[in-house]
């Protein structure tokens, strides 16, 4: 994977301009003639390299359409010729912040997953940081997103529960934070019965575990933020086995854990004045003689019993235990991330994750922060009328909602709400963590969603 630090640089005397050109904008002289000859109209995302007299790249024209979207700059690193470049022509009242966001987009767009496939050696395009950009902070954000994407892209054979633990340990040690790991049958002793039940069918070297990072916990005067992530490293569906198509990309089912760990690292790197707890349940939903079954009744850390209607609705089970654990810290704010439901994709597609919370101020804060940084979310309702779909005749709650409710992403969020902390505010994000189509700056594969928006929200809410 290419380090994001190679893509953004502080200065360069040889940097050539990337001129942002609105649709229909007038160009002059030979530039206008070259643009006309090559059909350049300023359409959003359109790129035209302008050569000098010797045929070498002299500058680039980049279409803005009617209004420049800084996130389109994600497409530049893989399309520009090698060498140093600088942005020109970002205009308007928000030009300063737009240029900064475009620089971040450039760094995001240079992500390359090359762990298993050799790539031809070629020079890289680099962008000179715009004036006033906090280069270190920007690269930290890009690196957090790259970490998330790399974890999701890595096949399950090389990204099991132990590997999640190793990454969590590296993050904790880098920040001077604590890490507590509870593994295998110790989960029963430490009262994580649902995590144990989901993960117990895996091979011993892929035993289930709960990872808990603690940072600044001795600073009792600081607000406490809890981040919770679903870490199903591979989801067969359990005994309710998925079909081949549904199982193909289930290496990404630990995407919520990747998001929580990366966002936690960002918070610690930025030194936000908070106490932080990051909780990840890392399991493989495997098939063996010891797999949990449809019809089983599971215990949970909260004491609620759960009737299993479908073993493929396992993510909410492990989140139930770690959300309960998060509540024991009495957090002021809890954010959980999970690749939880296919229903969320049916409702909103792959690029727009749903946000669930009953706190209007939190919802608007996170949504607005996401809009500012080009990291969109869409609020979905915790519709009380569907709570009855989770009722069970023989247990406190069922893990698969009754068919009449239909809204699978909503009912999954309502299930989590039963276990979410009751102190402070809670929000759940049902992320897809995946680009299903390849385009410049968005290669097919792992994607970080909601991290940048949540980090901006937290940075504004808990400013130094």
Buried (B, 14 or more C-beta within 10 A) or exposed (E): BBEBBEBBBEEBEEBBBBBBBBBEBEBEEEBEEBBEEEEBBBBBBBBBBBEEEEEEBBBBBBBBBEEBBBBBBBBBBBBBEEBBBBBBBBEEEBBBBBBBBBBBBBBBBBBBBEEEEEEEEEEBBBBBBBEEBEBEBBBBBBBBBBBBBBBBBBEBEEBBBBBBBEBBBEBBEEBEBEBEBBBBEBBBEBBBBBBBBBBBBBEEEBBBBBBBBBBBBEEEEBBBBBBBBBBBBBBBBBBBEBEEEBBEBBBBBBBBBBBBBBBBBBBBBBEBEBBBBBBBBBBBBBBEEEBBEBEBEBBBBBEBBBBBBBBBBBBBBBBBBBBBBBBEBEBBBBBBBBBBBBBBBEBBEBBBBBBBBBBEEBBEBBBEBBEBBBBBBBBBBBEEEBBEBBEBEEBBBBBBBBEEBEBBBBBBBBBBBBBBBEBBBBBBBBBBBBBBEEEBBBBEBBBBBBBBBBBBBBBEBBEE
